[in-house]
Amino acid sequence: MRNRGQGLIICLGLLVGGCGQNETADVASAKDPATSITTVTTSITNDTQVAPRISINQRVVIIGDSTIASLRWVRQSQVALQGFEATLDAESCRRLVRANCKSREGNKSMNTVGVILNLKVDTTDILVVGVGYNDESVRFANDFDQVIAAARSRGIARIIWLTYREVSGYDLPGRDYASDYSLMNGILNDKVSSGYFDDVVIADWWSYTKEVPEWFKADGLHYRDVAAFGMADFLSRTIAALDGEPCPQPWSVGEATENPCTRPEVVVGGRQVVDVLSLYEN
């Protein structure tokens, strides 16, 4: 792979209390080796333009469902998580507050609030929420409040909430999934603009990926391999931009690296999405 920044620390699986701690939640699946906790420190050499080093002191917990779970199924995509210490806890069938349904690995993991409440206080600087596709708009406002309350109880200073792709190949009687996800995005924006959630930042994954349906499987939600790289890169750029740091990578190979970094969903308004496969190719 090329262009990977420098230090990279990733904890995989269901982690309680942050990287480097030995406590695990009791819901890790023995069927999937990616759910065991692993800390990987990678020393990386640079052969093209790379941003100046971004501090990896920030501890970032990424909680996801079967969409973001692609980052552990496509494990090489994790190289695009740059500039911070990342803990990835992503399980299919995860919900925000309600009990999860059974995952594709056959286990029934903790919901989002449960994962947060199992974090030790003051061990997480940034929480990324990529859960909600298994939830419903009628409950979303209350579920949002409960997730934020749980995060605040753990001393988490910043919550990054990913918007939902307003498409769906699912078709069940009585529910229009795409409309539901659109309503959830509207509620999310209303909540954050209310002034009561200054610690919440919306990362607009829907706007960023709207013009690249080829990144996704037939249902329009789950990731192909390229989208796993795309999400990891999107999060790294978002966090760098929020901190006023350089982007971890240029937009494409051979370009200058932006300093300070601009939010990726803003940049994409005038150009194509990041050429992630060229930046992180094997």
PyMOL commands that set and color helices and strands:
alter all, ss='L'
color gray80, all
select helices_A, chain A and resi 33-35+70-73+75-80+112-117+137-153+177-193+205-209+213-215+225-242+264-270+276-279
alter helices_A, ss='H'
color red, helices_A
select strands_A, chain A and resi 8-12+38-42+59-64+85-90+126-130+158-162+200-203
alter strands_A, ss='S'
color yellow, strands_A
deselect
rebuild
show_as cartoon
